[in-house]
């Protein structure tokens, strides 16, 4: 069941191959926490996945970089004509068609 008390349908499978020692350790840890192996592994993997995604979304700056950002924010704004024209075109289109729901920015990385 989910936190809201509703039944959650689990339809996806993840199969893993591990070394015998890893299998023994995971099963022992699941027993210690009085959980099934699946519940223990899913909970552990979700915790780690959330950490990874939080780190992906966080911007870490050195003190010098942070100071530079603050300096830039303190500067008077500059009008960039092409950017202003684009914003006006988009606003004009929104007024004709209604505001569009913004799409989430892509977080893809080139490797």
N, CA, C and O atoms as CSV, one atom per row, in Angstrom:
chain,resi,resn,atom,element,x,y,z
A,1,UNK,N,N,0.834,-1.182,0.000
A,1,UNK,CA,C,0.000,0.000,0.000
A,1,UNK,C,C,0.875,1.240,0.000
A,1,UNK,O,O,1.999,1.228,0.503
A,2,UNK,N,N,0.343,2.308,-0.571
A,2,UNK,CA,C,1.084,3.562,-0.600
A,2,UNK,C,C,0.824,4.341,0.674
A,2,UNK,O,O,0.045,3.921,1.530
A,3,UNK,N,N,1.504,5.508,0.789
A,3,UNK,CA,C,1.327,6.347,1.973
A,3,UNK,C,C,-0.105,6.836,2.107
A,3,UNK,O,O,-0.557,7.131,3.214
A,4,UNK,N,N,-0.831,6.926,0.985
A,4,UNK,CA,C,-2.205,7.406,1.025
A,4,UNK,C,C,-3.185,6.295,1.374
A,4,UNK,O,O,-4.383,6.542,1.511
A,5,UNK,N,N,-2.687,5.085,1.517
A,5,UNK,CA,C,-3.545,3.968,1.877
A,5,UNK,C,C,-4.167,3.271,0.687
A,5,UNK,O,O,-4.964,2.350,0.868
A,6,UNK,N,N,-3.829,3.682,-0.524
A,6,UNK,CA,C,-4.360,3.057,-1.716
A,6,UNK,C,C,-3.445,1.936,-2.174
A,6,UNK,O,O,-2.225,2.013,-2.023
A,7,UNK,N,N,-4.035,0.912,-2.724
A,7,UNK,CA,C,-3.270,-0.211,-3.262
A,7,UNK,C,C,-2.470,0.266,-4.468
A,7,UNK,O,O,-3.012,0.933,-5.349
A,8,UNK,N,N,-1.191,-0.072,-4.510
A,8,UNK,CA,C,-0.330,0.312,-5.614
A,8,UNK,C,C,-0.064,-0.929,-6.450
A,8,UNK,O,O,0.329,-1.972,-5.928
A,9,UNK,N,N,-0.284,-0.803,-7.753
A,9,UNK,CA,C,-0.049,-1.923,-8.651
A,9,UNK,C,C,1.406,-1.902,-9.086
A,9,UNK,O,O,1.877,-0.921,-9.662
A,10,UNK,N,N,2.098,-2.960,-8.815
A,10,UNK,CA,C,3.498,-3.088,-9.222
A,10,UNK,C,C,3.548,-3.991,-10.434
A,10,UNK,O,O,3.308,-5.195,-10.346
A,11,UNK,N,N,3.864,-3.388,-11.569
A,11,UNK,CA,C,3.832,-4.164,-12.807
A,11,UNK,C,C,5.205,-4.327,-13.450
A,11,UNK,O,O,5.363,-5.127,-14.373
A,12,UNK,N,N,6.182,-3.592,-12.984
A,12,UNK,CA,C,7.502,-3.643,-13.599
A,12,UNK,C,C,8.421,-4.574,-12.821
A,12,UNK,O,O,8.330,-4.681,-11.598
A,13,UNK,N,N,9.304,-5.244,-13.550
A,13,UNK,CA,C,10.255,-6.159,-12.927
A,13,UNK,C,C,11.672,-5.674,-13.182
A,13,UNK,O,O,11.977,-5.115,-14.235
A,14,UNK,N,N,12.521,-5.900,-12.205
A,14,UNK,CA,C,13.952,-5.646,-12.360
A,14,UNK,C,C,14.661,-6.912,-11.898
A,14,UNK,O,O,14.521,-7.325,-10.747
A,15,UNK,N,N,15.413,-7.516,-12.790
A,15,UNK,CA,C,16.149,-8.734,-12.458
A,15,UNK,C,C,17.620,-8.385,-12.285
A,15,UNK,O,O,18.188,-7.633,-13.077
A,16,UNK,N,N,18.223,-8.931,-11.255
A,16,UNK,CA,C,19.626,-8.651,-10.967
A,16,UNK,C,C,20.410,-9.944,-10.830
A,16,UNK,O,O,19.883,-10.956,-10.369
A,17,UNK,N,N,21.653,-9.903,-11.227
A,17,UNK,CA,C,22.581,-11.003,-10.972
A,17,UNK,C,C,23.659,-10.453,-10.062
A,17,UNK,O,O,24.257,-9.416,-10.350
A,18,UNK,N,N,23.906,-11.145,-8.970
A,18,UNK,CA,C,24.907,-10.692,-8.005
A,18,UNK,C,C,25.789,-11.862,-7.599
A,18,UNK,O,O,25.451,-13.025,-7.820
A,19,UNK,N,N,26.918,-11.530,-7.005
A,19,UNK,CA,C,27.808,-12.560,-6.478
A,19,UNK,C,C,27.168,-13.167,-5.231
A,19,UNK,O,O,26.354,-12.518,-4.575
A,20,UNK,N,N,27.532,-14.411,-4.899
A,20,UNK,CA,C,26.948,-15.065,-3.723
A,20,UNK,C,C,27.116,-14.249,-2.432
A,20,UNK,O,O,26.204,-14.190,-1.607
A,21,UNK,N,N,28.280,-13.625,-2.266
A,21,UNK,CA,C,28.512,-12.840,-1.048
A,21,UNK,C,C,27.566,-11.646,-0.972
A,21,UNK,O,O,27.086,-11.295,0.106
A,22,UNK,N,N,27.301,-11.022,-2.121
A,22,UNK,CA,C,26.380,-9.891,-2.170
A,22,UNK,C,C,24.971,-10.357,-1.832
A,22,UNK,O,O,24.254,-9.689,-1.087
A,23,UNK,N,N,24.580,-11.486,-2.370
A,23,UNK,CA,C,23.264,-12.058,-2.088
A,23,UNK,C,C,23.112,-12.320,-0.587
A,23,UNK,O,O,22.090,-11.975,0.007
A,24,UNK,N,N,24.111,-12.918,0.011
A,24,UNK,CA,C,24.043,-13.221,1.446
A,24,UNK,C,C,23.943,-11.951,2.282
A,24,UNK,O,O,23.162,-11.893,3.231
A,25,UNK,N,N,24.722,-10.941,1.938
A,25,UNK,CA,C,24.695,-9.689,2.680
A,25,UNK,C,C,23.341,-8.994,2.559
A,25,UNK,O,O,22.799,-8.513,3.554
A,26,UNK,N,N,22.798,-8.940,1.353
A,26,UNK,CA,C,21.494,-8.291,1.159
A,26,UNK,C,C,20.390,-9.026,1.909
A,26,UNK,O,O,19.536,-8.398,2.535
A,27,UNK,N,N,20.407,-10.336,1.847
A,27,UNK,CA,C,19.377,-11.115,2.558
A,27,UNK,C,C,19.506,-10.936,4.070
A,27,UNK,O,O,18.499,-10.813,4.767
A,28,UNK,N,N,20.735,-10.920,4.578
A,28,UNK,CA,C,20.940,-10.732,6.014
A,28,UNK,C,C,20.459,-9.351,6.448
A,28,UNK,O,O,19.809,-9.222,7.485
A,29,UNK,N,N,20.767,-8.332,5.676
A,29,UNK,CA,C,20.334,-6.977,6.018
A,29,UNK,C,C,18.810,-6.863,5.975
A,29,UNK,O,O,18.214,-6.207,6.828
A,30,UNK,N,N,18.187,-7.492,4.999
A,30,UNK,CA,C,16.721,-7.473,4.910
A,30,UNK,C,C,16.106,-8.149,6.138
A,30,UNK,O,O,15.117,-7.663,6.685
A,31,UNK,N,N,16.693,-9.272,6.570
A,31,UNK,CA,C,16.189,-9.967,7.772
A,31,UNK,C,C,16.312,-9.081,9.003
A,31,UNK,O,O,15.392,-9.017,9.819
A,32,UNK,N,N,17.453,-8.390,9.142
A,32,UNK,CA,C,17.665,-7.516,10.295
A,32,UNK,C,C,16.576,-6.455,10.360
A,32,UNK,O,O,16.117,-6.104,11.447
A,33,UNK,N,N,16.161,-5.945,9.212
A,33,UNK,CA,C,15.132,-4.897,9.176
A,33,UNK,C,C,13.726,-5.469,9.060
A,33,UNK,O,O,12.768,-4.716,8.886
A,34,UNK,N,N,13.587,-6.791,9.155
A,34,UNK,CA,C,12.287,-7.472,9.096
A,34,UNK,C,C,11.525,-7.103,7.821
A,34,UNK,O,O,10.340,-6.773,7.849
A,35,UNK,N,N,12.255,-7.172,6.700
A,35,UNK,CA,C,11.667,-6.856,5.409
A,35,UNK,C,C,11.967,-7.981,4.439
A,35,UNK,O,O,12.916,-8.747,4.609
A,36,UNK,N,N,11.124,-8.057,3.410
A,36,UNK,CA,C,11.438,-9.002,2.343
A,36,UNK,C,C,12.653,-8.471,1.593
A,36,UNK,O,O,12.965,-7.282,1.657
A,37,UNK,N,N,13.326,-9.353,0.892
A,37,UNK,CA,C,14.483,-8.936,0.108
A,37,UNK,C,C,14.072,-7.874,-0.908
A,37,UNK,O,O,14.778,-6.883,-1.094
A,38,UNK,N,N,12.938,-8.078,-1.563
A,38,UNK,CA,C,12.464,-7.105,-2.552
A,38,UNK,C,C,12.209,-5.753,-1.910
A,38,UNK,O,O,12.649,-4.729,-2.432
A,39,UNK,N,N,11.507,-5.733,-0.787
A,39,UNK,CA,C,11.199,-4.467,-0.114
A,39,UNK,C,C,12.483,-3.762,0.312
A,39,UNK,O,O,12.613,-2.547,0.155
A,40,UNK,N,N,13.435,-4.530,0.854
A,40,UNK,CA,C,14.705,-3.942,1.284
A,40,UNK,C,C,15.461,-3.342,0.104
A,40,UNK,O,O,15.980,-2.229,0.198
A,41,UNK,N,N,15.524,-4.071,-1.000
A,41,UNK,CA,C,16.271,-3.598,-2.152
A,41,UNK,C,C,15.601,-2.395,-2.807
A,41,UNK,O,O,16.282,-1.450,-3.204
A,42,UNK,N,N,14.294,-2.419,-2.921
A,42,UNK,CA,C,13.596,-1.286,-3.534
A,42,UNK,C,C,13.757,-0.046,-2.663
A,42,UNK,O,O,14.037,1.036,-3.180
A,43,UNK,N,N,13.586,-0.185,-1.362
A,43,UNK,CA,C,13.734,0.957,-0.463
A,43,UNK,C,C,15.158,1.519,-0.531
A,43,UNK,O,O,15.349,2.733,-0.599
A,44,UNK,N,N,16.146,0.636,-0.512
A,44,UNK,CA,C,17.541,1.072,-0.571
A,44,UNK,C,C,17.851,1.749,-1.902
A,44,UNK,O,O,18.510,2.787,-1.940
A,45,UNK,N,N,17.376,1.162,-2.978
A,45,UNK,CA,C,17.634,1.736,-4.301
A,45,UNK,C,C,16.927,3.079,-4.461
A,45,UNK,O,O,17.485,4.004,-5.052
A,46,UNK,N,N,15.708,3.195,-3.941
A,46,UNK,CA,C,14.993,4.475,-4.025
A,46,UNK,C,C,15.702,5.559,-3.226
A,46,UNK,O,O,15.808,6.697,-3.683
A,47,UNK,N,N,16.189,5.216,-2.032
A,47,UNK,CA,C,16.942,6.194,-1.237
A,47,UNK,C,C,18.132,6.706,-2.031
A,47,UNK,O,O,18.365,7.913,-2.093
A,48,UNK,N,N,18.875,5.810,-2.631
A,48,UNK,CA,C,20.067,6.199,-3.395
A,48,UNK,C,C,19.680,6.981,-4.645
A,48,UNK,O,O,20.337,7.964,-4.988
A,49,UNK,N,N,18.620,6.555,-5.328
A,49,UNK,CA,C,18.178,7.261,-6.535
A,49,UNK,C,C,17.771,8.697,-6.195
A,49,UNK,O,O,18.061,9.619,-6.958
A,50,UNK,N,N,17.110,8.888,-5.071
A,50,UNK,CA,C,16.728,10.246,-4.657
A,50,UNK,C,C,17.962,11.087,-4.354
A,50,UNK,O,O,17.997,12.271,-4.689
A,51,UNK,N,N,18.966,10.499,-3.731
A,51,UNK,CA,C,20.214,11.227,-3.466
A,51,UNK,C,C,20.872,11.659,-4.773
A,51,UNK,O,O,21.324,12.797,-4.905
A,52,UNK,N,N,20.920,10.755,-5.720
A,52,UNK,CA,C,21.544,11.054,-7.012
A,52,UNK,C,C,20.786,12.174,-7.715
A,52,UNK,O,O,21.401,13.101,-8.242
A,53,UNK,N,N,19.463,12.098,-7.728
A,53,UNK,CA,C,18.669,13.108,-8.413
A,53,UNK,C,C,18.733,14.455,-7.691
A,53,UNK,O,O,18.741,15.500,-8.342
A,54,UNK,N,N,18.779,14.445,-6.373
A,54,UNK,CA,C,18.940,15.696,-5.626
A,54,UNK,C,C,20.272,16.353,-5.956
A,54,UNK,O,O,20.341,17.568,-6.144
A,55,UNK,N,N,21.327,15.552,-6.026
A,55,UNK,CA,C,22.646,16.085,-6.363
A,55,UNK,C,C,22.650,16.633,-7.791
A,55,UNK,O,O,23.317,17.630,-8.068
A,56,UNK,N,N,21.920,15.996,-8.685
A,56,UNK,CA,C,21.839,16.441,-10.077
A,56,UNK,C,C,21.172,17.813,-10.174
A,56,UNK,O,O,21.533,18.622,-11.029
A,57,UNK,N,N,20.217,18.069,-9.314
A,57,UNK,CA,C,19.461,19.326,-9.356
A,57,UNK,C,C,20.138,20.457,-8.588
A,57,UNK,O,O,19.794,21.624,-8.775
A,58,UNK,N,N,21.080,20.128,-7.742
A,58,UNK,CA,C,21.727,21.119,-6.889
A,58,UNK,C,C,22.916,21.739,-7.617
A,58,UNK,O,O,23.670,21.050,-8.305
A,59,UNK,N,N,23.065,23.030,-7.454
A,59,UNK,CA,C,24.174,23.741,-8.051
A,59,UNK,C,C,25.184,24.040,-6.959
A,59,UNK,O,O,24.869,24.728,-5.988
A,60,UNK,N,N,26.379,23.533,-7.112
A,60,UNK,CA,C,27.423,23.754,-6.114
A,60,UNK,C,C,28.420,24.761,-6.667
A,60,UNK,O,O,28.971,24.583,-7.753
A,61,UNK,N,N,28.640,25.817,-5.902
A,61,UNK,CA,C,29.572,26.865,-6.312
A,61,UNK,C,C,30.658,27.041,-5.272
A,61,UNK,O,O,30.425,26.869,-4.075
A,62,UNK,N,N,31.842,27.386,-5.739
A,62,UNK,CA,C,32.898,27.764,-4.811
A,62,UNK,C,C,32.549,29.144,-4.254
A,62,UNK,O,O,31.652,29.813,-4.768
A,63,UNK,N,N,33.243,29.565,-3.223
A,63,UNK,CA,C,32.985,30.895,-2.658
A,63,UNK,C,C,33.199,31.980,-3.718
A,63,UNK,O,O,32.425,32.934,-3.799
A,64,UNK,N,N,34.249,31.830,-4.528
A,64,UNK,CA,C,34.533,32.819,-5.567
A,64,UNK,C,C,33.416,32.857,-6.607
A,64,UNK,O,O,32.997,33.932,-7.035
A,65,UNK,N,N,32.941,31.689,-7.008
A,65,UNK,CA,C,31.846,31.626,-7.982
A,65,UNK,C,C,30.570,32.239,-7.409
A,65,UNK,O,O,29.855,32.965,-8.100
A,66,UNK,N,N,30.296,31.943,-6.153
A,66,UNK,CA,C,29.106,32.484,-5.502
A,66,UNK,C,C,29.192,34.010,-5.433
A,66,UNK,O,O,28.216,34.704,-5.717
A,67,UNK,N,N,30.351,34.523,-5.058
A,67,UNK,CA,C,30.536,35.978,-5.002
A,67,UNK,C,C,30.332,36.606,-6.382
A,67,UNK,O,O,29.739,37.678,-6.503
A,68,UNK,N,N,30.823,35.938,-7.405
A,68,UNK,CA,C,30.659,36.447,-8.781
A,68,UNK,C,C,29.178,36.494,-9.165
A,68,UNK,O,O,28.730,37.462,-9.780
A,69,UNK,N,N,28.420,35.463,-8.809
A,69,UNK,CA,C,26.981,35.447,-9.092
A,69,UNK,C,C,26.303,36.612,-8.379
A,69,UNK,O,O,25.477,37.306,-8.972
A,70,UNK,N,N,26.642,36.829,-7.117
A,70,UNK,CA,C,26.052,37.944,-6.377
A,70,UNK,C,C,26.396,39.288,-7.024
A,70,UNK,O,O,25.544,40.172,-7.113
A,71,UNK,N,N,27.629,39.439,-7.470
A,71,UNK,CA,C,28.024,40.677,-8.158
A,71,UNK,C,C,27.183,40.893,-9.411
A,71,UNK,O,O,26.720,42.002,-9.676
A,72,UNK,N,N,26.993,39.838,-10.168
A,72,UNK,CA,C,26.199,39.953,-11.396
A,72,UNK,C,C,24.751,40.291,-11.081
A,72,UNK,O,O,24.126,41.072,-11.800
A,73,UNK,N,N,24.215,39.717,-10.023
A,73,UNK,CA,C,22.829,40.010,-9.645
A,73,UNK,C,C,22.668,41.446,-9.161
A,73,UNK,O,O,21.597,42.033,-9.313
A,74,UNK,N,N,23.709,42.010,-8.586
A,74,UNK,CA,C,23.658,43.383,-8.098
A,74,UNK,C,C,23.790,44.414,-9.216
A,74,UNK,O,O,23.454,45.582,-9.022
A,75,UNK,N,N,24.272,43.997,-10.370
A,75,UNK,CA,C,24.430,44.933,-11.485
A,75,UNK,C,C,23.068,45.309,-12.048
A,75,UNK,O,O,22.131,44.512,-11.998
A,76,UNK,N,N,22.952,46.532,-12.588
A,76,UNK,CA,C,21.670,46.913,-13.203
A,76,UNK,C,C,21.371,45.999,-14.395
A,76,UNK,O,O,22.285,45.560,-15.094
A,77,UNK,N,N,20.107,45.724,-14.615
A,77,UNK,CA,C,19.756,44.838,-15.735
A,77,UNK,C,C,20.084,45.487,-17.075
A,77,UNK,O,O,20.052,46.710,-17.213
A,78,UNK,N,N,20.396,44.656,-18.047
A,78,UNK,CA,C,20.670,45.126,-19.401
A,78,UNK,C,C,19.566,44.627,-20.313
A,78,UNK,O,O,19.132,43.480,-20.212
A,79,UNK,N,N,19.117,45.496,-21.201
A,79,UNK,CA,C,18.136,45.090,-22.199
A,79,UNK,C,C,18.897,44.516,-23.385
A,79,UNK,O,O,19.787,45.162,-23.938
A,80,UNK,N,N,18.540,43.312,-23.764
A,80,UNK,CA,C,19.138,42.655,-24.920
A,80,UNK,C,C,18.050,42.631,-25.992
A,80,UNK,O,O,17.127,41.822,-25.906
A,81,UNK,N,N,18.139,43.499,-26.996
A,81,UNK,CA,C,17.040,43.657,-27.964
A,81,UNK,C,C,16.501,42.358,-28.556
A,81,UNK,O,O,15.283,42.182,-28.577
A,82,UNK,N,N,17.342,41.434,-29.040
A,82,UNK,CA,C,16.761,40.195,-29.601
A,82,UNK,C,C,15.970,39.399,-28.555
A,82,UNK,O,O,14.942,38.800,-28.874
A,83,UNK,N,N,16.452,39.393,-27.305
A,83,UNK,CA,C,15.741,38.666,-26.257
A,83,UNK,C,C,14.421,39.355,-25.928
A,83,UNK,O,O,13.416,38.683,-25.698
A,84,UNK,N,N,14.412,40.695,-25.904
A,84,UNK,CA,C,13.195,41.456,-25.660
A,84,UNK,C,C,12.173,41.194,-26.761
A,84,UNK,O,O,10.990,41.008,-26.477
A,85,UNK,N,N,12.622,41.178,-28.012
A,85,UNK,CA,C,11.718,40.903,-29.137
A,85,UNK,C,C,11.119,39.509,-29.029
A,85,UNK,O,O,9.929,39.316,-29.281
A,86,UNK,N,N,11.933,38.551,-28.660
A,86,UNK,CA,C,11.437,37.186,-28.501
A,86,UNK,C,C,10.389,37.123,-27.397
A,86,UNK,O,O,9.341,36.503,-27.578
A,87,UNK,N,N,10.656,37.751,-26.262
A,87,UNK,CA,C,9.709,37.744,-25.151
A,87,UNK,C,C,8.392,38.399,-25.561
A,87,UNK,O,O,7.323,37.927,-25.175
A,88,UNK,N,N,8.454,39.472,-26.333
A,88,UNK,CA,C,7.237,40.149,-26.782
A,88,UNK,C,C,6.457,39.276,-27.751
A,88,UNK,O,O,5.228,39.238,-27.693
A,89,UNK,N,N,7.158,38.566,-28.650
A,89,UNK,CA,C,6.462,37.656,-29.578
A,89,UNK,C,C,5.769,36.542,-28.816
A,89,UNK,O,O,4.621,36.204,-29.107
A,90,UNK,N,N,6.465,35.970,-27.840
A,90,UNK,CA,C,5.878,34.877,-27.051
A,90,UNK,C,C,4.669,35.394,-26.279
A,90,UNK,O,O,3.633,34.729,-26.240
A,91,UNK,N,N,4.785,36.570,-25.666
A,91,UNK,CA,C,3.665,37.154,-24.920
A,91,UNK,C,C,2.482,37.382,-25.847
A,91,UNK,O,O,1.339,37.109,-25.479
A,92,UNK,N,N,2.752,37.885,-27.056
A,92,UNK,CA,C,1.682,38.136,-28.025
A,92,UNK,C,C,0.993,36.829,-28.405
A,92,UNK,O,O,-0.234,36.782,-28.500
A,93,UNK,N,N,1.773,35.764,-28.625
A,93,UNK,CA,C,1.188,34.464,-28.955
A,93,UNK,C,C,0.367,33.928,-27.794
A,93,UNK,O,O,-0.708,33.367,-28.009
A,94,UNK,N,N,0.849,34.089,-26.570
A,94,UNK,CA,C,0.108,33.623,-25.395
A,94,UNK,C,C,-1.215,34.353,-25.262
A,94,UNK,O,O,-2.213,33.751,-24.867
A,95,UNK,N,N,-1.243,35.632,-25.581
A,95,UNK,CA,C,-2.474,36.404,-25.488
A,95,UNK,C,C,-3.499,35.923,-26.504
A,95,UNK,O,O,-4.703,36.011,-26.261
A,96,UNK,N,N,-3.033,35.414,-27.641
A,96,UNK,CA,C,-3.955,34.907,-28.656
A,96,UNK,C,C,-4.419,33.491,-28.348
A,96,UNK,O,O,-5.580,33.158,-28.585
A,97,UNK,N,N,-3.537,32.659,-27.830
A,97,UNK,CA,C,-3.862,31.250,-27.640
A,97,UNK,C,C,-4.038,30.862,-26.178
A,97,UNK,O,O,-4.431,29.735,-25.878
A,98,UNK,N,N,-3.751,31.781,-25.276
A,98,UNK,CA,C,-3.781,31.454,-23.853
A,98,UNK,C,C,-2.424,30.941,-23.436
A,98,UNK,O,O,-1.662,30.441,-24.264
A,99,UNK,N,N,-2.118,31.061,-22.167
A,99,UNK,CA,C,-0.791,30.636,-21.710
A,99,UNK,C,C,-0.594,29.141,-21.915
A,99,UNK,O,O,-1.496,28.336,-21.681
A,100,UNK,N,N,0.590,28.796,-22.351
A,100,UNK,CA,C,0.961,27.401,-22.539
A,100,UNK,C,C,1.672,26.907,-21.297
A,100,UNK,O,O,2.443,27.642,-20.680
A,101,UNK,N,N,1.417,25.680,-20.935
A,101,UNK,CA,C,2.112,25.088,-19.803
A,101,UNK,C,C,3.570,24.885,-20.197
A,101,UNK,O,O,3.853,24.212,-21.188
A,102,UNK,N,N,4.505,25.462,-19.427
A,102,UNK,CA,C,5.920,25.300,-19.799
A,102,UNK,C,C,6.355,23.860,-19.653
A,102,UNK,O,O,5.936,23.155,-18.735
A,103,UNK,N,N,7.201,23.436,-20.572
A,103,UNK,CA,C,7.735,22.077,-20.459
A,103,UNK,C,C,8.961,22.122,-19.565
A,103,UNK,O,O,9.637,23.146,-19.460
A,104,UNK,N,N,9.234,21.000,-18.926
A,104,UNK,CA,C,10.396,20.913,-18.042
A,104,UNK,C,C,11.659,20.972,-18.876
A,104,UNK,O,O,11.723,20.369,-19.947
A,105,UNK,N,N,12.656,21.686,-18.404
A,105,UNK,CA,C,13.913,21.737,-19.165
A,105,UNK,C,C,14.578,20.377,-19.200
A,105,UNK,O,O,14.501,19.601,-18.247
A,106,UNK,N,N,15.225,20.106,-20.302
A,106,UNK,CA,C,15.919,18.834,-20.446
A,106,UNK,C,C,17.147,18.815,-19.568
A,106,UNK,O,O,17.878,19.803,-19.501
A,107,UNK,N,N,17.382,17.716,-18.899
A,107,UNK,CA,C,18.565,17.565,-18.051
A,107,UNK,C,C,19.527,16.552,-18.675
A,107,UNK,O,O,20.364,15.977,-17.978
A,108,UNK,N,N,19.409,16.335,-19.976
A,108,UNK,CA,C,20.273,15.365,-20.626
A,108,UNK,C,C,21.703,15.849,-20.637
A,108,UNK,O,O,21.975,17.043,-20.759
A,109,UNK,N,N,22.593,14.919,-20.510
A,109,UNK,CA,C,24.014,15.222,-20.566
A,109,UNK,C,C,24.616,14.488,-21.742
A,109,UNK,O,O,24.241,13.356,-22.048
A,110,UNK,N,N,25.537,15.133,-22.384
A,110,UNK,CA,C,26.280,14.483,-23.464
A,110,UNK,C,C,27.494,13.788,-22.844
A,110,UNK,O,O,28.268,14.409,-22.116
A,111,UNK,N,N,27.648,12.538,-23.129
A,111,UNK,CA,C,28.782,11.781,-22.606
A,111,UNK,C,C,29.703,11.390,-23.708
A,111,UNK,O,O,30.721,10.743,-23.461
